[in-house]
């Protein structure tokens, strides 16, 4: 007759079996993952990469633009695509405190609209930027390494109580970026 196993002994035996059988599989998979991500580990190689916006990114950003459009409508305005008018609208939204200081998502929506204006003026396109820190939506100039991260340009400042004018944020970013673009010395 076989002695009954206690539950703890059964669990220990099952765990030992899983480690014995699945352990090598786990190591093979982790080696494969490490090989796939080795571009982050190679010295002297690019430590960032870009890709096109996914459908989800595009949908999310459209939703953020609509959020800002709704806020502008509360002021009797709309987003026009005209830089100075839209910057004034973004400033009014902030000045009238239509977005609470702790509402980071809506503050970032303002940054998307700000990014649209910068992208139009500087001939930059929205991309997904990935590096060791993670994934961000950014504006990129052609195939260069010139990027702007406008989504957080407003939220980083306003969430900590800064009241730096939107036009100043826009102009500072525009100037710093325009000076890095090819042919900038001719401007």
C-alpha positions in Angstrom: 0.0 0.0 0.0 1.2 3.5 -0.9 1.2 6.1 1.8 -1.0 9.1 0.9 0.9 12.3 0.0 0.3 15.4 2.0 -0.8 18.4 0.1 2.4 20.2 0.7 4.4 17.2 -0.6 2.2 17.0 -3.7 2.7 20.7 -4.4 6.4 20.4 -4.0 6.5 17.4 -6.4 4.4 19.3 -8.9 6.6 22.4 -8.7 9.7 20.2 -9.1 8.2 18.6 -12.1 7.3 22.0 -13.7 10.8 23.3 -13.1 12.4 20.2 -14.6 10.1 20.2 -17.6 9.4 23.8 -18.2 12.7 25.3 -17.0 14.7 24.5 -20.1 11.8 25.9 -22.2 11.8 29.1 -20.2 15.5 29.5 -20.7 15.2 29.0 -24.4 12.5 31.6 -24.6 14.4 34.1 -22.5 17.5 33.6 -24.7 15.3 34.3 -27.7 13.9 37.4 -26.2 17.3 38.6 -25.2 18.6 38.0 -28.7 15.7 40.0 -30.1 16.4 42.9 -27.7 20.1 42.8 -28.1 20.1 46.0 -30.2 19.7 47.8 -26.9 22.8 46.2 -25.6 25.3 46.6 -28.4 27.8 49.5 -27.7 28.1 52.1 -30.3 24.8 51.2 -31.9 21.6 53.3 -32.1 19.8 53.1 -28.8 16.4 54.3 -30.1 14.1 53.3 -33.0 11.0 54.7 -34.5 7.9 53.2 -36.1 4.7 54.5 -37.7 1.8 55.4 -35.4 -0.4 52.3 -34.9 -4.1 52.5 -35.6 -4.6 52.7 -31.8 -2.2 55.6 -31.5 -4.0 57.4 -34.3 -7.4 56.7 -32.7 -6.2 57.9 -29.3 -4.7 61.1 -30.7 -7.9 61.8 -32.6 -9.8 61.4 -29.3 -7.4 63.8 -27.6 -7.9 66.4 -30.4 -11.6 66.0 -30.0 -11.3 66.6 -26.2 -9.5 69.9 -26.9 -12.0 70.8 -29.6 -14.8 70.3 -27.0 -12.9 72.6 -24.6 -12.5 75.2 -27.3 -16.2 75.0 -28.1 -17.0 75.9 -24.5 -15.1 79.1 -25.2 -17.1 79.7 -28.4 -14.1 78.8 -30.4 -12.8 75.9 -32.5 -9.4 74.6 -33.6 -8.7 76.2 -36.9 -5.2 75.0 -37.7 -4.0 78.6 -37.7 -1.1 78.7 -35.4 -1.6 81.9 -33.5 -5.3 81.5 -33.2 -5.0 77.9 -31.9 -2.2 78.9 -29.5 -4.5 81.6 -28.1 -7.3 79.0 -27.7 -5.0 76.7 -25.8 -3.9 79.6 -23.6 -7.6 80.5 -22.9 -8.4 76.9 -22.0 -5.6 77.0 -19.4 -6.3 80.5 -18.2 -10.0 79.8 -17.6 -8.9 76.6 -15.7 -11.1 74.3 -17.9 -8.5 71.6 -17.3 -7.6 70.9 -13.6 -3.9 70.9 -12.8 -4.0 67.2 -12.0 -5.7 66.1 -15.2 -2.5 65.0 -16.9 -4.3 63.2 -19.8 -6.2 66.4 -20.9 -3.1 68.5 -20.4 -1.3 66.0 -22.7 -4.2 66.4 -25.2 -3.3 70.1 -25.4 0.2 68.9 -26.1 -1.0 66.9 -29.1 -2.7 70.0 -30.6 0.5 72.0 -29.9 2.5 69.2 -31.6 0.2 69.4 -34.6 0.9 73.1 -34.9 4.7 72.5 -34.6 4.6 69.6 -37.0 2.9 71.7 -39.6 5.3 74.6 -39.3 8.5 72.5 -39.2 7.5 69.8 -41.7 7.6 67.1 -39.0 5.6 63.9 -38.8 4.2 62.0 -35.8 6.0 58.7 -35.1 6.4 56.3 -32.2 9.8 56.7 -30.6 11.1 53.8 -28.6 14.2 53.7 -26.4 15.3 52.1 -23.2 13.0 54.4 -21.2 9.9 53.2 -23.1 7.6 54.3 -25.9 6.5 57.8 -26.7 4.7 59.7 -29.5 7.0 62.2 -31.0 7.5 64.5 -34.0 10.4 63.6 -36.3 12.0 65.6 -39.1 12.2 63.4 -42.2 14.6 60.5 -41.5 16.9 62.5 -39.2 17.5 62.2 -35.4 15.7 65.5 -34.8 12.7 64.9 -32.5 10.2 66.9 -30.5 8.2 65.4 -27.7 5.3 67.8 -27.6 2.7 65.7 -25.8 4.3 66.6 -22.4 5.4 70.1 -23.2 2.4 71.7 -21.5 1.5 69.0 -19.0 5.0 68.9 -17.4 4.8 72.6 -16.7 1.2 73.1 -15.7 0.9 70.0 -13.5 3.5 71.6 -11.2 2.0 75.0 -11.2 4.1 76.8 -13.8 2.1 79.3 -15.9 4.5 79.6 -18.7 2.6 81.0 -21.7 1.7 78.5 -24.4 3.0 80.9 -27.1 6.4 81.0 -25.3 6.5 77.1 -25.0 5.7 77.0 -28.7 8.2 79.6 -29.8 11.0 78.2 -27.6 10.5 74.7 -29.0 10.1 76.0 -32.6 13.4 78.0 -32.4 15.4 75.3 -30.8 14.2 72.8 -33.4 14.4 75.1 -36.4 18.1 75.8 -35.5 18.9 72.1 -35.8 17.2 71.5 -39.1 19.3 71.2 -42.3 19.9 74.6 -43.8 19.3 76.3 -40.5 22.2 78.7 -41.0 20.4 80.1 -44.0 17.3 81.0 -42.1 
